[in-house]
Amino acid sequence: MTRQALVLMVALLVGSAGCVKKQPAATPMPQPPPTTSGSTTRTPPPAVTTTVPPAPPVIPPDPALTITSDPLEAADIEKINKESPFKPVFFAYDSDALDDLARNTMAANAEIMKKYRTWVVTVEGHCDERGTAEYNLSLGDRRALAVKNYMVSLGIPTDRLKTVSYGSEFPFAPGHDEESWKANRRAHFMLTSK
């Protein structure tokens, strides 16, 4: 564009400015930087790089410092047996048959063993004082085995169940009447290892 044409254009604009309502000034568009050579290639803006800090290392908790809210996990075997979570299974006189109450009791005991998967239990077979020592040892053995077999049928591995018969040697109730005998005809659960 020539200088004269530019002056003429400015004069026309100035002259028409008095006739037109004044508009706010437009914001000028940013212009690309001038190129030094005759080429029209633009230089791209510098790339913006963001660095992500590395994730902190995952450190497993120290088992010695882990506090458990389960009192049975922290308790020793003697304390667990003293306040046993297991219920005894009772039997009728001169019998090793399991009734519905016995099966329900064993189902609850099996749930405890499923929760504490490392526990090993000894099932003790006991009898009342009637009968010979040999007969009571044999009956106590059959009672302990009946309980073990039923527990295995409930999903407890056989290697987590031991059996022993005490016959009438270690009565739970010291009396010589039907109530005491009833309390002594049992299979008793003892935790032997955790």
Protein Blocks (a to p, Z undefined) as FASTA:
>chain_A
ZZklmmmmmmmmmmmmmmpccdddddddddddddfblbfbdcdddddddddddddddddd
dfklpccfbfklmpcfklmmmmccbdcddddehiabdcfklmmmmmmmmmmmmmmmmbcc
dddddddfedcfklmmmmmmmmmmmmmmmmmmnopafklpccddekjmlcfblcfcfklm
mmmmccddddfbZZ
